Amino acid sequence: SANRVGQRITERNLNIQPTITIRPGWPLRIIVHSDLVLRPYRG
């Protein structure tokens, strides 16, 4: 049904992790409301 299709699309889109891309050297400010756990950077 249309309801089921809508639910599947919504679930799929909610499972996508957000990605932020900024240019090298540009300032970036992040405000968070809880602790973040970050993996070590491997460049």
MARRO-966058 format. One record per atom (N, C-alpha, C): residue in one letter; x, y, z. Coordinates in steps of 0.1 Angstrom, whole numbers, padded with zeros to 4 digits, always signed. Layout:
// MARRO-966058
AXYZ
...
This chain:
// MARRO-966058
S+0008-0012+0000
S+0000+0000+0000
S+0009+0012+0000
A+0003+0024-0002
A+0010+0036-0003
A+0016+0040+0011
N+0009+0036+0021
N+0014+0039+0035
N+0027+0031+0037
R+0027+0018+0033
R+0039+0010+0035
R+0051+0015+0027
V+0048+0019+0015
V+0059+0025+0006
V+0065+0037+0013
G+0056+0046+0018
G+0061+0058+0024
G+0069+0055+0037
Q+0065+0045+0044
Q+0073+0041+0056
Q+0087+0036+0052
R+0087+0028+0042
R+0100+0023+0037
R+0110+0034+0033
I+0104+0043+0025
I+0112+0055+0020
I+0118+0063+0032
T+0109+0065+0042
T+0113+0073+0053
T+0124+0066+0061
E+0122+0053+0064
E+0132+0045+0071
E+0145+0045+0064
R+0145+0044+0051
R+0158+0044+0043
R+0165+0057+0044
N+0157+0068+0043
N+0163+0081+0044
N+0168+0084+0058
L+0162+0079+0069
L+0166+0081+0082
L+0179+0074+0085
N+0182+0063+0078
N+0194+0055+0080
N+0207+0061+0074
I+0205+0072+0066
I+0217+0078+0060
I+0224+0087+0070
Q+0237+0085+0072
Q+0244+0093+0081
Q+0247+0107+0074
P+0246+0118+0082
P+0249+0131+0076
P+0264+0132+0073
T+0266+0139+0062
T+0280+0142+0058
T+0282+0157+0056
I+0293+0162+0062
I+0296+0176+0061
I+0309+0177+0053
T+0309+0185+0042
T+0321+0187+0034
T+0324+0202+0035
I+0336+0206+0040
I+0340+0219+0040
I+0354+0221+0033
R+0357+0232+0028
R+0369+0235+0021
R+0381+0235+0031
P+0393+0230+0027
P+0404+0231+0037
P+0407+0245+0041
G+0409+0247+0054
G+0413+0260+0059
G+0401+0268+0063
W+0389+0264+0059
W+0377+0272+0063
W+0374+0270+0077
P+0370+0281+0084
P+0366+0279+0098
P+0353+0271+0099
L+0352+0263+0110
L+0340+0255+0112
L+0336+0255+0127
R+0324+0259+0130
R+0319+0259+0144
R+0308+0249+0145
I+0309+0241+0155
I+0299+0231+0157
I+0293+0232+0171
I+0280+0232+0173
I+0274+0233+0186
I+0267+0220+0188
V+0270+0212+0198
V+0263+0200+0201
V+0257+0200+0215
H+0247+0192+0217
H+0239+0191+0229
H+0243+0179+0237
S+0251+0170+0232
S+0255+0158+0239
S+0269+0154+0234
D+0276+0145+0241
D+0289+0141+0237
D+0289+0134+0223
L+0300+0137+0216
L+0302+0130+0203
L+0314+0120+0204
V+0312+0109+0198
V+0323+0099+0198
V+0329+0099+0184
L+0341+0103+0182
L+0347+0104+0169
L+0358+0094+0167
R+0359+0088+0155
R+0370+0079+0152
R+0382+0087+0149
P+0394+0082+0151
P+0407+0089+0148
P+0407+0092+0133
Y+0412+0104+0130
Y+0413+0108+0116
Y+0425+0101+0109
R+0422+0096+0097
R+0433+0089+0090
R+0434+0096+0076
G+0443+0105+0075
G+0444+0112+0062
G+0454+0107+0054
